[in-house]
Amino acid sequence: MASDNARVLFDLEQNDDTNQTDNSNVLVTDSDDADVDTDVDQESEVDQDDDTTVDITDSDDADVDIDDDQDADTDQFSGSSVDIDDSDDADVDVDHDQDNDIEQEIDNDVDITDSDDADVDLDTDQTVDNDQDAVSMVEVDDSDDADVDSDIEQDTDTDQDTDTDVDIDDSEDADVDVTIDQSADTDQTGTVDIDIN
């Protein structure tokens, strides 16, 4: 069913010694100008499995904002999958901010098909004693002026393996920006593959 201008807000805040599984699944279909905002804020000794899936189909100007803020002694697995199909001007913003003694694996998958001017922003900020595996995969197909920004910043005593794959096919003026910033006592393997057709 079409639900133009629909707005959904998920707001979850947890503090102090929490064991949880938080799954956020967002599906927007045939709903122009839909607005979905998922906000997860967790602090203090959290064991969590956070999977975020966004699927936008035939929904022009859809806006999805996912904000995960996790702090202090966290063991977590966080995966973000974004699929935009036939949805002009769709806007997806995935923001993961994690700090202090974190063991985590982050997988970010973005697939944009036939969605002119789609805008996807993946921002992962991790600092202080992290063991992590971060994988970002971006595929843009037949989507003029699509804009994808993947920013991974890691600092201080980090062991990590980062693989980034970007595939652009028949998408005029597509703009993909992958930034990996790592500093201070870092052991890492980083691979960036870009395929433009």
KOLGUZA-445953 format. One line per field, with one value per residue: residue in one letter; x, y, z of N, C-alpha, C, CB in turn. Coordinates in Angstrom, 3 decimals. Glycine has a CB too. Layout:
<pts>
res (A  ...)
nx (X  ...)
ny (Y  ...)
nz (Z  ...)
cax (X  ...)
cay (Y  ...)
caz (Z  ...)
cx (X  ...)
cy (Y  ...)
cz (Z  ...)
cbx (X  ...)
cby (Y  ...)
cbz (Z  ...)
</pts>
This chain:
<pts>
res (M  A  S  D  N  A  R  V  L  F  D  L  E  Q  N  D  D  T  N  Q  T  D  N  S  N  V  L  V  T  D  S  D  D  A  D  V  D  T  D  V  D  Q  E  S  E  V  D  Q  D  D  D  T  T  V  D  I  T  D  S  D  D  A  D  V  D  I  D  D  D  Q  D  A  D  T  D  Q  F  S  G  S  S  V  D  I  D  D  S  D  D  A  D  V  D  V  D  H  D  Q  D  N  D  I  E  Q  E  I  D  N  D  V  D  I  T  D  S  D  D  A  D  V  D  L  D  T  D  Q  T  V  D  N  D  Q  D  A  V  S  M  V  E  V  D  D  S  D  D  A  D  V  D  S  D  I  E  Q  D  T  D  T  D  Q  D  T  D  T  D  V  D  I  D  D  S  E  D  A  D  V  D  V  T  I  D  Q  S  A  D  T  D  Q  T  G  T  V  D  I  D  I  N)
nx (0.844  0.472  1.970  2.238  4.381  4.707  5.882  8.225  9.557  12.079  13.267  15.645  17.046  19.540  21.102  23.739  24.899  23.703  22.280  21.448  19.508  19.103  17.199  16.718  14.606  13.833  11.454  10.496  8.065  6.741  6.069  6.117  8.256  8.535  9.637  11.971  13.354  15.773  17.045  19.489  20.817  23.270  24.884  27.541  28.816  27.726  26.431  25.657  23.711  23.290  21.445  20.810  18.598  17.749  15.389  14.399  11.933  10.669  9.975  10.008  12.120  12.360  13.463  15.810  17.195  19.618  20.949  23.387  24.716  27.182  28.818  31.506  32.913  31.923  30.696  29.934  28.030  27.484  25.526  24.794  22.567  21.698  19.330  18.341  15.893  14.655  13.906  13.888  15.972  16.192  17.310  19.678  21.083  23.492  24.853  27.356  28.662  31.137  32.791  35.505  36.968  36.053  34.915  34.181  32.276  31.626  29.513  28.781  26.521  25.606  23.270  22.286  19.855  18.637  17.855  17.779  19.833  20.064  21.186  23.574  25.000  27.475  28.828  31.317  32.703  35.253  37.029  39.777  41.201  40.257  39.201  38.455  36.512  35.837  33.701  32.844  30.597  29.657  27.324  26.340  23.910  22.723  21.875  21.686  23.684  23.919  25.037  27.423  28.847  31.310  32.710  35.232  36.660  39.293  41.043  43.838  45.393  44.449  43.405  42.670  40.776  40.004  37.909  36.905  34.582  33.621  31.255  30.276  27.857  26.699  25.846  25.550  27.543  27.810  28.917  31.291  32.714  35.181  36.605  39.209  40.572  43.166  44.971  47.761  49.358  48.410  47.446  46.715  44.834  43.994  41.849  40.855  38.617  37.592  35.207  34.247  31.884)
ny (-1.179  2.249  4.899  7.885  10.462  9.327  8.970  7.566  6.933  5.456  5.195  4.306  4.035  2.957  2.163  1.213  -1.876  -3.810  -6.500  -7.260  -7.700  -5.926  -5.314  -3.527  -3.143  -1.677  -1.086  0.465  0.977  2.020  4.614  7.760  10.367  9.275  9.140  7.873  7.388  5.996  5.615  4.548  4.405  3.439  2.666  1.851  -1.143  -3.110  -5.921  -6.725  -7.349  -5.822  -5.355  -3.679  -3.100  -1.653  -1.143  0.353  0.870  2.005  4.586  7.723  10.350  9.288  9.203  8.026  7.677  6.395  6.031  4.932  4.896  3.913  3.173  2.538  -0.338  -2.493  -5.362  -6.207  -6.825  -5.226  -4.656  -3.108  -2.891  -1.500  -1.025  0.451  0.933  2.040  4.605  7.746  10.393  9.338  9.261  8.110  7.758  6.409  6.124  5.149  5.301  4.463  3.766  3.144  0.273  -1.941  -4.832  -5.755  -6.357  -4.899  -4.723  -3.136  -2.804  -1.440  -0.961  0.521  0.989  2.133  4.681  7.814  10.488  9.439  9.379  8.259  7.924  6.625  6.411  5.585  5.704  4.934  4.450  3.918  1.108  -1.146  -4.170  -5.127  -5.862  -4.381  -4.014  -2.577  -2.439  -1.169  -0.709  0.801  1.200  2.215  4.784  7.931  10.651  9.622  9.592  8.464  8.177  6.914  6.686  5.797  5.951  5.344  5.074  4.750  2.017  -0.254  -3.248  -4.297  -5.271  -4.099  -4.081  -2.671  -2.480  -1.072  -0.632  0.771  1.209  2.318  4.880  8.044  10.767  9.750  9.784  8.658  8.436  7.205  7.083  6.244  6.517  5.995  5.794  5.713  3.094  0.838  -2.198  -3.298  -4.427  -3.171  -3.053  -1.654  -1.782  -0.555  -0.375  0.968  1.309)
nz (0.000  -0.772  1.013  1.202  2.391  4.883  8.281  10.430  13.612  15.415  18.602  20.804  23.917  26.093  29.178  31.388  32.085  30.110  28.358  25.181  22.183  19.350  16.639  13.746  11.178  8.186  5.786  2.939  0.626  -2.438  -1.479  -1.492  -0.304  2.229  5.650  7.757  10.900  12.824  15.971  18.047  21.193  23.292  26.343  28.632  29.427  27.458  25.809  22.655  19.708  16.812  14.071  11.139  8.589  5.551  3.073  0.241  -2.107  -5.154  -4.152  -4.187  -2.998  -0.453  2.959  5.120  8.281  10.269  13.387  15.442  18.587  20.648  23.677  25.937  26.973  25.115  23.471  20.311  17.320  14.385  11.642  8.576  5.977  2.948  0.485  -2.388  -4.771  -7.798  -6.801  -6.851  -5.653  -3.108  0.289  2.456  5.603  7.539  10.644  12.717  15.860  17.973  21.014  23.255  24.312  22.486  20.836  17.692  14.680  11.623  8.888  5.948  3.435  0.380  -2.133  -5.003  -7.422  -10.483  -9.471  -9.519  -8.342  -5.793  -2.391  -0.232  2.922  4.805  7.920  10.049  13.160  15.222  18.207  20.500  21.629  19.853  18.328  15.191  12.246  9.349  6.676  3.645  1.065  -2.005  -4.532  -7.486  -9.891  -12.984  -12.074  -12.161  -11.016  -8.457  -5.059  -2.922  0.214  2.141  5.212  7.282  10.356  12.512  15.566  17.736  19.008  17.305  15.757  12.629  9.721  6.684  3.948  0.959  -1.570  -4.609  -7.118  -10.062  -12.533  -15.593  -14.653  -14.676  -13.590  -11.043  -7.653  -5.553  -2.429  -0.523  2.550  4.622  7.709  9.793  12.818  15.067  16.474  14.812  13.315  10.197  7.336  4.327  1.597  -1.417  -3.976  -7.044  -9.570  -12.520  -15.020)
cax (0.000  1.228  1.793  3.028  4.691  4.717  7.044  8.408  10.688  12.478  14.208  15.954  18.170  19.796  22.269  24.135  24.873  22.595  22.448  20.311  19.544  18.280  17.113  15.933  14.363  13.035  11.024  9.681  7.650  5.704  5.664  6.901  8.565  8.534  10.721  12.200  14.471  16.070  18.063  19.843  21.838  23.568  26.076  27.945  28.866  26.652  26.619  24.529  23.719  22.473  21.367  19.960  18.339  16.907  15.006  13.526  11.533  9.651  9.547  10.790  12.407  12.358  14.541  16.048  18.304  19.906  21.995  23.750  25.744  27.489  29.964  31.946  32.991  30.866  30.909  28.795  28.065  26.582  25.473  23.868  22.339  20.834  18.952  17.466  15.503  13.637  13.451  14.655  16.249  16.191  18.394  19.921  22.203  23.788  25.903  27.757  29.661  31.451  33.941  35.959  37.072  35.018  35.190  33.028  32.345  30.658  29.358  27.900  26.225  24.746  22.922  21.398  19.488  17.620  17.381  18.525  20.110  20.070  22.268  23.835  26.116  27.835  29.842  31.701  33.730  35.622  38.273  40.245  41.286  39.255  39.476  37.299  36.523  34.872  33.565  31.896  30.371  28.763  27.027  25.448  23.555  21.715  21.355  22.398  23.951  23.923  26.117  27.697  29.960  31.630  33.771  35.622  37.740  39.689  42.172  44.391  45.492  43.416  43.691  41.511  40.826  38.983  37.767  35.898  34.326  32.718  30.920  29.384  27.512  25.691  25.327  26.228  27.834  27.822  29.991  31.570  33.824  35.530  37.685  39.629  41.553  43.600  46.109  48.280  49.484  47.384  47.759  45.550  44.865  42.939  41.745  39.823  38.401  36.618  34.892  33.351  31.546)
cay (0.000  3.494  5.731  9.076  11.349  8.610  9.243  6.573  7.240  4.461  5.812  3.342  4.468  1.996  2.539  0.389  -3.341  -4.268  -7.570  -7.035  -7.853  -4.868  -5.434  -2.489  -3.441  -0.624  -1.389  1.538  0.557  2.820  5.602  8.963  11.273  8.600  9.578  6.889  7.781  4.977  6.141  3.601  4.986  2.458  3.047  1.100  -2.601  -3.609  -7.026  -6.510  -7.703  -4.779  -5.505  -2.660  -3.357  -0.644  -1.495  1.386  0.487  2.827  5.571  8.927  11.269  8.626  9.663  7.089  8.103  5.390  6.566  4.027  5.473  2.921  3.659  1.895  -1.796  -3.062  -6.461  -6.053  -7.049  -4.252  -4.779  -2.205  -3.193  -0.503  -1.378  1.473  0.492  2.850  5.588  8.962  11.314  8.678  9.732  7.175  8.172  5.411  6.693  4.302  5.945  3.498  4.263  2.491  -1.178  -2.546  -5.919  -5.653  -6.567  -4.049  -4.942  -2.158  -3.111  -0.452  -1.313  1.530  0.608  2.941  5.657  9.039  11.412  8.783  9.862  7.334  8.362  5.648  7.032  4.739  6.363  4.032  4.864  3.345  -0.337  -1.852  -5.274  -5.039  -6.191  -3.480  -4.270  -1.692  -2.798  -0.205  -0.972  1.802  0.725  2.988  5.764  9.173  11.585  8.973  10.075  7.534  8.628  5.933  7.275  4.946  6.584  4.522  5.705  4.235  0.582  -0.925  -4.351  -4.283  -5.691  -3.316  -4.315  -1.804  -2.752  -0.107  -0.998  1.757  0.766  3.108  5.851  9.299  11.705  9.109  10.292  7.740  8.916  6.253  7.636  5.412  7.269  5.181  6.434  5.283  1.672  0.133  -3.303  -3.347  -4.777  -2.411  -3.274  -0.858  -2.150  0.321  -0.789  1.932  0.946)
caz (0.000  -0.818  2.204  0.948  3.509  6.161  9.118  11.487  14.486  16.412  19.532  21.858  24.749  27.160  29.958  32.539  32.157  29.281  27.386  24.308  20.735  18.765  15.193  13.099  9.776  7.582  4.425  2.378  -0.711  -3.098  -0.481  -1.750  0.807  3.533  6.534  8.816  11.762  13.830  16.876  19.104  22.069  24.330  27.096  29.824  29.487  26.611  24.878  21.767  18.296  16.195  12.626  10.548  7.179  4.914  1.710  -0.318  -3.457  -5.815  -3.160  -4.441  -1.892  0.858  3.833  6.222  9.134  11.296  14.260  16.536  19.446  21.671  24.433  27.178  27.159  24.290  22.535  19.428  15.883  13.791  10.195  7.909  4.572  2.327  -0.882  -2.966  -6.107  -8.476  -5.820  -7.106  -4.549  -1.795  1.155  3.554  6.449  8.573  11.487  13.844  16.710  19.018  21.762  24.493  24.526  21.652  19.905  16.818  13.240  10.933  7.457  5.326  2.042  -0.263  -3.509  -5.582  -8.784  -11.161  -8.487  -9.779  -7.240  -4.477  -1.532  0.873  3.753  5.838  8.767  11.177  13.964  16.305  18.844  21.760  21.885  19.055  17.415  14.319  10.826  8.718  5.247  2.984  -0.326  -2.635  -5.939  -8.067  -11.227  -13.714  -11.124  -12.435  -9.917  -7.141  -4.202  -1.824  1.043  3.182  6.028  8.409  11.113  13.649  16.234  18.991  19.311  16.520  14.848  11.753  8.323  5.995  2.516  0.369  -2.978  -5.227  -8.492  -10.674  -13.878  -16.308  -13.692  -14.974  -12.502  -9.724  -6.803  -4.448  -1.616  0.530  3.355  5.752  8.486  10.918  13.449  16.372  16.819  14.051  12.418  9.336  5.926  3.668  0.164  -2.066  -5.372  -7.691  -10.931  -13.155  -16.393)
cx (0.884  0.919  2.663  3.174  4.616  5.985  7.081  9.658  10.886  13.526  14.425  17.191  18.320  21.106  22.469  23.838  23.688  23.028  21.242  20.596  18.587  18.327  16.201  15.816  13.408  12.735  10.081  9.352  6.534  5.162  6.542  7.056  8.468  9.771  10.836  13.456  14.641  17.252  18.293  21.013  22.066  24.886  26.267  27.720  27.692  27.136  25.433  24.799  22.752  22.533  20.374  19.829  17.372  16.650  13.996  13.220  10.439  9.085  10.420  10.928  12.300  13.596  14.659  17.297  18.472  21.117  22.221  24.918  25.983  28.806  30.223  31.788  31.871  31.386  29.718  29.097  27.035  26.644  24.426  23.775  21.332  20.589  17.947  17.172  14.391  13.035  14.305  14.781  16.135  17.434  18.522  21.178  22.371  25.008  26.158  28.883  29.918  32.772  34.209  35.823  35.978  35.582  33.989  33.345  31.244  30.668  28.356  27.737  25.254  24.529  21.899  21.130  18.389  17.005  18.214  18.647  20.001  21.312  22.410  25.085  26.330  29.006  30.102  32.881  34.026  36.963  38.501  40.082  40.189  39.865  38.279  37.588  35.437  34.870  32.496  31.796  29.324  28.577  25.995  25.185  22.451  21.051  22.153  22.511  23.852  25.166  26.264  28.946  30.169  32.863  34.033  36.825  38.030  40.989  42.528  44.252  44.402  44.001  42.491  41.828  39.679  39.017  36.630  35.784  33.296  32.519  29.897  29.140  26.419  25.026  26.096  26.368  27.735  29.060  30.150  32.823  34.052  36.755  37.974  40.780  41.913  44.897  46.455  48.198  48.419  47.987  46.557  45.878  43.700  42.970  40.586  39.759  37.299  36.453  33.861  33.151  30.628)
cy (1.236  4.340  6.968  9.906  10.657  8.943  8.233  6.919  6.100  5.112  4.856  3.808  3.511  2.322  1.542  -1.104  -3.948  -5.399  -7.528  -7.420  -6.824  -4.975  -4.347  -2.818  -2.397  -1.000  -0.287  1.166  1.455  3.901  6.842  9.796  10.608  9.007  8.582  7.277  6.720  5.439  5.141  4.174  4.023  2.789  2.142  -0.409  -3.243  -4.777  -6.998  -6.993  -6.751  -4.915  -4.490  -2.910  -2.311  -1.052  -0.467  1.024  1.417  3.890  6.816  9.770  10.616  9.042  8.703  7.517  7.085  5.854  5.605  4.626  4.511  3.254  2.766  0.379  -2.531  -4.214  -6.472  -6.461  -6.122  -4.360  -3.856  -2.572  -2.194  -0.896  -0.353  1.094  1.394  3.897  6.845  9.807  10.663  9.092  8.778  7.600  7.143  5.886  5.768  5.010  5.029  3.850  3.381  0.965  -1.953  -3.688  -6.022  -6.006  -5.742  -4.369  -3.932  -2.492  -2.073  -0.855  -0.309  1.158  1.528  3.976  6.929  9.894  10.766  9.204  8.916  7.780  7.330  6.210  6.129  5.378  5.477  4.441  4.119  1.827  -1.127  -3.024  -5.372  -5.470  -5.351  -3.697  -3.347  -2.076  -1.866  -0.577  0.034  1.412  1.599  4.034  7.055  10.032  10.946  9.402  9.122  7.996  7.622  6.411  6.381  5.586  5.768  5.043  4.945  2.724  -0.236  -2.052  -4.499  -4.774  -5.001  -3.600  -3.452  -2.095  -1.756  -0.492  -0.006  1.359  1.665  4.141  7.156  10.166  11.073  9.557  9.353  8.207  7.925  6.782  6.714  6.125  6.457  5.736  5.750  3.782  0.817  -0.975  -3.500  -3.863  -4.064  -2.622  -2.460  -1.240  -1.276  -0.104  0.169  1.528  2.000)
cz (0.000  0.407  2.057  2.216  4.872  6.939  10.259  12.284  15.478  17.305  20.702  22.613  25.917  27.861  31.108  32.383  31.409  28.363  26.462  22.879  20.160  17.252  14.645  11.617  9.216  6.142  3.956  0.941  -1.229  -2.169  -0.620  -0.481  2.178  4.331  7.691  9.588  12.853  14.674  18.010  19.902  23.234  25.010  28.308  29.715  28.750  25.764  23.933  20.358  17.610  14.682  12.077  9.056  6.644  3.474  1.214  -1.768  -3.966  -4.878  -3.295  -3.176  -0.517  1.647  5.017  6.976  10.260  12.096  15.429  17.310  20.608  22.349  25.652  27.193  26.427  23.439  21.600  18.005  15.261  12.284  9.612  6.436  4.017  0.882  -1.391  -4.410  -6.645  -7.540  -5.952  -5.845  -3.174  -1.016  2.347  4.302  7.571  9.356  12.680  14.601  17.903  19.685  22.992  24.511  23.797  20.819  18.984  15.384  12.589  9.451  6.918  3.852  1.500  -1.710  -4.021  -7.035  -9.312  -10.226  -8.616  -8.521  -5.858  -3.702  -0.337  1.614  4.863  6.636  9.974  11.901  15.171  16.894  20.160  21.844  21.175  18.304  16.495  12.902  10.170  7.218  4.678  1.516  -0.917  -4.095  -6.434  -9.511  -11.819  -12.824  -11.264  -11.180  -8.532  -6.366  -3.015  -1.086  2.176  3.932  7.237  9.093  12.362  14.248  17.522  19.176  18.622  15.680  13.939  10.358  7.604  4.505  1.988  -1.118  -3.495  -6.684  -9.030  -12.122  -14.454  -15.401  -13.847  -13.724  -11.116  -8.953  -5.606  -3.726  -0.473  1.266  4.532  6.455  9.725  11.495  14.768  16.622  16.141  13.197  11.521  7.953  5.269  2.171  -0.387  -3.537  -5.945  -9.139  -11.502  -14.603  -16.988)
cbx (-0.957  0.914  2.153  2.393  3.754  4.611  7.010  8.511  10.464  13.034  13.685  16.171  17.968  19.828  22.120  23.443  24.835  22.033  22.594  19.894  19.162  18.756  16.603  16.571  13.791  13.760  10.332  10.415  7.190  4.558  5.762  6.247  7.638  8.489  10.467  12.333  14.230  16.371  17.642  20.204  21.409  23.613  25.983  27.200  28.880  26.110  26.744  24.170  23.321  22.944  20.958  20.520  17.774  17.565  14.415  14.186  11.052  8.519  9.629  10.148  11.471  12.309  14.282  16.195  18.058  20.161  21.613  24.114  25.327  27.541  29.736  31.190  32.940  30.256  31.080  28.323  27.784  26.929  25.190  24.311  21.838  21.457  18.361  18.115  15.043  12.529  13.524  14.004  15.310  16.134  18.133  20.059  21.969  24.039  25.512  28.215  29.189  31.504  33.708  35.197  37.010  34.386  35.469  32.466  32.207  30.966  28.901  28.450  25.643  25.357  22.366  22.018  19.026  16.526  17.465  17.855  19.166  20.020  21.997  23.993  25.851  28.199  29.395  32.057  33.276  35.673  38.262  39.512  41.211  38.592  39.739  36.777  36.296  35.193  33.211  32.317  29.928  29.313  26.514  26.058  23.106  20.655  21.424  21.694  22.993  23.877  25.841  27.873  29.695  31.863  33.392  35.951  37.376  39.842  41.853  43.729  45.418  42.701  43.997  40.943  40.737  39.178  37.508  36.239  33.838  33.271  30.373  29.983  27.054  24.630  25.435  25.474  26.894  27.791  29.695  31.738  33.542  35.800  37.331  40.057  41.005  43.782  45.825  47.540  49.398  46.615  48.111  44.930  44.794  43.066  41.562  40.098  38.041  37.053  34.371  33.914  30.882)
cby (0.002  4.275  4.945  9.910  12.521  7.082  10.699  5.136  8.584  3.144  7.204  1.918  5.924  0.563  3.983  0.891  -3.785  -3.115  -8.973  -5.608  -9.316  -3.467  -6.830  -1.088  -4.875  0.742  -2.787  2.924  -0.911  1.920  5.015  9.800  12.456  7.056  11.038  5.449  9.202  3.600  7.532  2.197  6.412  1.044  4.512  1.619  -3.063  -2.493  -8.415  -5.061  -9.218  -3.371  -6.951  -1.252  -4.783  0.761  -2.943  2.806  -0.976  1.947  4.987  9.751  12.441  7.078  11.127  5.627  9.538  3.977  7.986  2.607  6.896  1.514  5.117  2.468  -2.139  -1.988  -7.846  -4.645  -8.552  -2.828  -6.212  -0.733  -4.655  0.914  -2.821  2.895  -0.989  1.952  5.014  9.779  12.485  7.129  11.204  5.715  9.613  3.989  8.120  2.876  7.374  2.077  5.731  3.048  -1.491  -1.497  -7.280  -4.280  -8.083  -2.553  -6.401  -0.723  -4.540  0.971  -2.772  2.967  -0.865  2.044  5.081  9.839  12.579  7.233  11.331  5.876  9.786  4.252  8.457  3.298  7.800  2.579  6.370  3.984  -0.602  -0.897  -6.632  -3.654  -7.736  -2.008  -5.758  -0.210  -4.277  1.236  -2.426  3.244  -0.755  2.057  5.223  9.954  12.741  7.421  11.538  6.076  10.063  4.510  8.718  3.482  8.044  3.050  7.183  4.922  0.362  0.076  -5.685  -2.906  -7.257  -1.819  -5.818  -0.321  -4.213  1.345  -2.457  3.197  -0.714  2.187  5.314  10.062  12.877  7.557  11.758  6.276  10.356  4.824  9.053  3.968  8.683  3.715  7.914  5.987  1.492  1.109  -4.617  -1.992  -6.330  -0.933  -4.774  0.662  -3.656  1.808  -2.256  3.379  -0.448)
cbz (1.215  -2.103  3.509  -0.163  3.493  5.934  9.665  10.895  15.233  15.737  20.030  21.269  25.255  26.605  30.501  33.766  33.604  28.459  28.082  24.367  20.286  19.228  14.787  13.312  9.596  7.658  4.347  2.455  -0.700  -3.574  0.959  -2.855  0.765  3.355  7.068  8.229  12.392  13.163  17.440  18.510  22.586  23.740  27.541  31.014  30.935  25.716  25.620  21.740  18.059  16.634  12.235  10.816  6.971  4.979  1.640  -0.221  -3.487  -6.339  -1.712  -5.557  -1.956  0.697  4.323  5.698  9.710  10.659  14.779  15.997  19.963  21.065  24.872  28.323  28.645  23.400  23.273  19.453  15.520  14.247  9.793  8.080  4.385  2.416  -0.952  -2.882  -6.084  -9.030  -4.368  -8.222  -4.621  -1.949  1.641  3.028  7.035  7.946  11.972  13.354  17.177  18.444  22.191  25.642  26.013  20.742  20.652  16.878  12.877  11.167  7.155  5.505  1.896  -0.173  -3.599  -5.475  -8.830  -11.728  -7.034  -10.892  -7.316  -4.626  -1.053  0.359  4.352  5.209  9.223  10.701  14.412  15.810  19.089  22.900  23.376  18.073  18.181  14.314  10.577  9.049  4.976  3.138  -0.454  -2.501  -6.138  -7.972  -11.179  -14.295  -9.661  -13.544  -9.997  -7.285  -3.716  -2.349  1.608  2.574  6.480  7.937  11.489  13.227  16.548  20.133  20.815  15.621  15.620  11.681  8.179  6.256  2.214  0.609  -3.187  -5.105  -8.568  -10.586  -13.868  -16.904  -12.233  -16.059  -12.581  -9.858  -6.333  -4.958  -1.066  -0.058  3.849  5.280  8.879  10.491  13.676  17.451  18.327  13.171  13.204  9.235  5.705  3.987  -0.152  -1.898  -5.510  -7.599  -10.972  -13.056  -16.449)
</pts>
